[in-house]
Amino acid sequence: MLRHTYEGQDCNLARTLEVVGERWTLLIVRSALLGIQRFDGFLGNLDIARNVLTNRLARLVEHGLMERVPYQDKPVRYEYRLTTTGRDLTRAVIALMQWGDRNLPQELGPPRRADHIGCDGSIHVELHCSHCGRRVHDEEVDVRPIR
């Protein structure tokens, strides 16, 4: 949730950061990818204030990245589950984890990794050309306006 309004800009990255760019948001999504679904679970996994967590979860629900599903009637309590749109952030979260592992390494190595369910191989985010199918290296990328 950036404080700048981007009025007059036509930028897909700025529009995305308005929804997921606040520091806690991607950490909440990461926790959900780790299997956490309940408010107290997020609180225990993150060093986050209750009011901030409440606000971020509401925003994720508002933008369709998570859904609020009741799991108890008396009192009513909810789980927060990633939607298809929220799960679509998996690649971005893994890419940021990989960037941190390469550029901000820890002495003990990475604290977690992404594995392929079924064969347990590690997942790596890579760039591929939609035209030739070849793997593309960072220095081969040209980001440019198209309108």
C-alpha positions as CSV (number, residue, x, y, z in Angstrom):
1,M,0.0,0.0,0.0
2,L,2.1,2.8,-1.3
3,R,1.4,6.4,-0.3
4,H,2.0,7.7,-3.8
5,T,-1.0,7.8,-6.1
6,Y,0.5,7.1,-9.6
7,E,-2.1,9.3,-11.2
8,G,-1.1,9.8,-14.9
9,Q,1.2,6.8,-14.9
10,D,0.4,3.7,-16.8
11,C,2.6,1.2,-15.0
12,N,1.8,-2.5,-14.3
13,L,4.5,-2.7,-11.6
14,A,3.1,0.4,-9.7
15,R,-0.4,-1.0,-9.9
16,T,0.7,-4.3,-8.5
17,L,2.7,-2.7,-5.7
18,E,-0.4,-0.9,-4.6
19,V,-1.8,-4.3,-3.7
20,V,1.2,-6.3,-2.6
21,G,4.0,-3.8,-2.1
22,E,3.6,-3.2,1.6
23,R,6.3,-5.1,3.6
24,W,3.9,-7.4,5.6
25,T,1.7,-8.4,2.7
26,L,4.2,-10.7,1.0
27,L,5.2,-12.2,4.3
28,I,1.6,-13.0,5.0
29,V,1.3,-14.6,1.6
30,R,4.6,-16.6,2.3
31,S,3.1,-17.8,5.6
32,A,0.0,-18.9,3.8
33,L,2.1,-20.8,1.3
34,L,3.7,-22.5,4.3
35,G,0.2,-23.7,5.3
36,I,-0.8,-21.1,7.9
37,Q,-4.5,-20.1,7.6
38,R,-5.6,-18.8,11.0
39,F,-5.1,-15.4,12.5
40,D,-3.3,-16.7,15.5
41,G,-1.0,-18.7,13.2
42,F,-0.1,-15.6,11.3
43,L,0.5,-13.8,14.6
44,G,2.8,-16.6,15.8
45,N,4.7,-16.8,12.6
46,L,5.2,-13.1,12.1
47,D,6.4,-10.4,14.4
48,I,3.4,-8.2,13.5
49,A,1.0,-6.1,15.5
50,R,-2.6,-7.4,15.6
51,N,-4.1,-4.3,14.1
52,V,-1.6,-4.4,11.2
53,L,-2.3,-8.0,10.6
54,T,-6.1,-7.4,10.7
55,N,-5.7,-4.5,8.1
56,R,-3.4,-6.5,5.8
57,L,-5.7,-9.6,5.8
58,A,-8.7,-7.4,5.1
59,R,-6.9,-5.9,2.2
60,L,-5.8,-9.3,0.8
61,V,-9.5,-10.4,1.0
62,E,-10.7,-7.1,-0.5
63,H,-8.4,-7.6,-3.5
64,G,-9.3,-11.3,-4.0
65,L,-5.9,-12.8,-3.0
66,M,-7.4,-14.5,0.1
67,E,-10.8,-15.6,1.1
68,R,-12.2,-15.6,4.6
69,V,-13.8,-19.0,5.5
70,P,-15.5,-19.7,8.8
71,Y,-14.1,-22.7,10.7
72,Q,-16.0,-22.3,14.0
73,D,-19.5,-21.1,14.8
74,K,-19.4,-20.1,18.5
75,P,-17.7,-17.7,18.5
76,V,-17.4,-17.3,14.8
77,R,-13.7,-17.7,13.7
78,Y,-12.3,-17.5,10.2
79,E,-9.4,-19.0,8.3
80,Y,-7.7,-17.0,5.5
81,R,-7.1,-19.2,2.4
82,L,-5.2,-18.1,-0.7
83,T,-7.4,-17.9,-3.8
84,T,-6.1,-18.8,-7.2
85,T,-5.1,-15.1,-7.6
86,G,-3.2,-15.3,-4.3
87,R,-1.5,-18.5,-5.3
88,D,-0.4,-16.8,-8.5
89,L,2.1,-14.9,-6.3
90,T,4.0,-18.2,-5.7
91,R,6.4,-17.4,-8.6
92,A,7.1,-13.9,-7.3
93,V,7.6,-15.1,-3.7
94,I,10.0,-17.8,-4.8
95,A,11.9,-15.4,-7.2
96,L,12.4,-13.0,-4.3
97,M,13.6,-15.8,-2.0
98,Q,16.1,-16.9,-4.7
99,W,17.2,-13.3,-5.1
100,G,17.8,-13.0,-1.4
101,D,19.7,-16.4,-1.3
102,R,22.0,-15.2,-4.1
103,N,22.5,-11.6,-3.1
104,L,22.0,-11.6,0.7
105,P,23.3,-15.0,1.7
106,Q,23.3,-16.2,5.3
107,E,26.2,-18.2,6.8
108,L,23.9,-21.2,7.6
109,G,22.4,-21.1,4.2
110,P,18.7,-20.4,3.2
111,P,16.1,-21.0,6.0
112,R,13.6,-22.5,3.6
113,R,13.3,-23.7,0.0
114,A,10.6,-24.4,-2.5
115,D,10.2,-28.1,-3.4
116,H,8.2,-29.8,-6.1
117,I,5.4,-31.9,-4.4
118,G,5.8,-35.5,-5.6
119,C,9.4,-35.7,-6.5
120,D,10.9,-33.3,-3.9
121,G,13.1,-31.5,-6.4
122,S,13.9,-27.9,-5.8
123,I,11.9,-25.3,-7.6
124,H,13.7,-22.5,-9.5
125,V,12.1,-19.5,-11.2
126,E,13.6,-18.8,-14.6
127,L,12.9,-16.6,-17.5
128,H,11.9,-18.2,-20.9
129,C,11.1,-16.6,-24.2
130,S,7.5,-17.2,-25.3
131,H,8.7,-17.1,-29.0
132,C,11.7,-19.5,-29.1
133,G,11.3,-21.2,-25.8
134,R,14.9,-20.7,-24.8
135,R,16.0,-19.8,-21.3
136,V,16.7,-16.0,-21.1
137,H,19.4,-14.6,-18.9
138,D,18.9,-11.3,-17.0
139,E,21.2,-9.3,-19.3
140,E,19.2,-10.4,-22.3
141,V,16.0,-8.8,-21.1
142,D,14.8,-5.5,-22.5
143,V,11.9,-3.9,-20.6
144,R,10.1,-1.3,-22.8
145,P,6.8,0.4,-23.1
146,I,4.4,-1.1,-25.6
147,R,1.8,1.7,-25.7
